[in-house]
Amino acid sequence: MTEQKHTPTAREVVERFLDAALDPAGKHLADLYGDPVVIEMPFAPPGFPRRTETTSEQLRARYEAGAGAREYTKVDSVVIHETRNPEVVVVEYDVHGKDVATGKQFVLSYINVMTVRDGRIVHSKDHSDPIVAAKALGMLPKLVEALTADLENEGA
């Protein structure tokens, strides 16, 4: 008798995603994404991509590059909404952490719409507050610069 390998459901993958979100180097987080994966950020500010097609290895490199700058301590306020489409899950959650250099604590709130196929995230539409994220991740000057340039370009 051959043993059937269990392919995780979309909900199970999202639950693994929430656990892996605390991994400092994102090694386990990157393993949950497909190749390729499309990540959309509809509320990305000027100067930041709203849509990216990437691979899990490119995500792994991005996560590793940011490791050490921040420390994520917990994920809470989790609500998982399963949809009529078994591949699509909507998840609401907060990530608590701190900036390692300053010790400043932060909370980032997200709503993600994830499509999971064959046990991997193949599409994620991430909704978050870009101002709160920029402050928490030490990128507020870059955000202000991008917004200023955007305003100047509108007036040109």
RADAQUI-V953159 format. One record per residue. N is the residue number from 1. PHI is phi in degrees with one decimal (none if undefined). BURIAL is 1 if it has 9 or more other C-alpha atoms within 8 Angstrom, else 0. D_FIRST is the distance of its C-alpha to the first C-alpha in whole Angstrom. Layout:
n = (N	N)
phi = (PHI	PHI)
burial = (BURIAL	BURIAL)
d_first = (D_FIRST	D_FIRST)
This chain:
n = (1	2	3	4	5	6	7	8	9	10	11	12	13	14	15	16	17	18	19	20	21	22	23	24	25	26	27	28	29	30	31	32	33	34	35	36	37	38	39	40	41	42	43	44	45	46	47	48	49	50	51	52	53	54	55	56	57	58	59	60	61	62	63	64	65	66	67	68	69	70	71	72	73	74	75	76	77	78	79	80	81	82	83	84	85	86	87	88	89	90	91	92	93	94	95	96	97	98	99	100	101	102	103	104	105	106	107	108	109	110	111	112	113	114	115	116	117	118	119	120	121	122	123	124	125	126	127	128	129	130	131	132	133	134	135	136	137	138	139	140	141	142	143	144	145	146	147	148	149	150	151	152	153	154	155	156)
phi = (none	-87.4	-87.0	-82.0	-84.3	-79.6	-90.9	-61.2	-73.2	-58.0	-62.4	-62.6	-65.4	-64.6	-63.2	-66.0	-57.9	-64.0	-65.6	-72.6	-60.0	-87.6	-65.6	-58.5	-97.1	69.4	-57.7	-73.8	-65.1	-61.5	-64.7	-85.2	-95.1	-82.5	-126.3	-84.2	-131.3	-105.6	-119.5	-111.9	-130.6	-58.5	-103.5	-62.6	-75.1	-53.8	89.7	-119.6	-68.1	-90.0	-143.1	-133.0	-108.3	-145.6	-118.4	-63.6	-68.5	-66.8	-64.5	-57.8	-63.5	-64.7	-64.7	-64.9	-63.6	-89.1	-62.9	95.7	-80.9	-135.8	-126.4	-94.5	-108.6	-163.7	-119.6	-146.5	54.7	-80.3	-133.9	-110.2	-110.1	-84.5	-111.4	-65.5	-86.1	-64.0	-88.9	-114.0	-132.0	-108.4	-127.7	-108.5	-165.6	-116.7	-112.3	-100.0	-166.4	-147.9	-77.2	-63.6	-66.7	-103.8	79.6	-66.2	-90.0	-147.5	-133.5	-109.6	-103.4	-132.3	-131.0	-118.8	-107.0	-115.6	-107.8	-118.0	-133.3	54.1	79.2	-129.8	-75.7	-108.1	-154.3	-139.2	-111.0	-99.1	-112.7	-152.3	-89.3	-65.7	-71.7	-61.4	-63.2	-61.9	-63.5	-66.5	-96.8	70.0	-113.7	-60.3	-59.3	-66.1	-64.4	-61.5	-61.1	-65.4	-66.0	-63.4	-63.0	-62.6	-64.7	-65.0	-68.3	-66.4	-81.0	-75.3)
burial = (0	0	0	0	0	0	0	1	1	1	1	0	1	1	0	1	1	1	1	1	1	1	1	1	1	1	1	0	1	1	0	1	1	1	0	1	1	1	1	1	1	1	1	1	1	1	0	0	0	1	1	0	0	1	1	1	0	0	1	1	0	0	1	1	0	1	1	0	0	1	1	1	1	0	1	0	0	1	0	1	0	1	0	0	0	1	1	1	1	1	1	1	1	1	1	1	1	1	1	1	0	0	0	0	1	1	1	1	1	1	1	1	1	1	1	1	1	0	1	1	1	1	1	1	1	1	1	1	1	1	0	0	1	1	1	1	1	0	1	1	0	0	1	0	0	1	1	0	0	1	0	0	0	0	0	0)
d_first = (0	4	7	9	13	16	19	22	24	28	29	26	28	31	31	30	33	35	34	34	37	39	38	41	40	37	35	32	34	34	30	29	31	30	32	34	35	38	40	43	46	48	51	51	55	57	56	52	49	48	45	43	40	39	36	34	36	39	38	37	41	43	41	42	45	46	45	48	50	48	46	44	44	42	41	42	43	40	39	36	36	33	34	34	32	29	29	33	34	37	38	41	42	44	44	47	48	51	52	52	56	58	56	56	53	52	50	48	47	44	43	40	38	35	32	29	27	23	24	27	31	32	35	37	41	43	46	48	51	53	56	54	51	54	56	53	52	56	56	59	61	59	58	62	63	60	62	65	65	63	66	68	67	67	71	71)
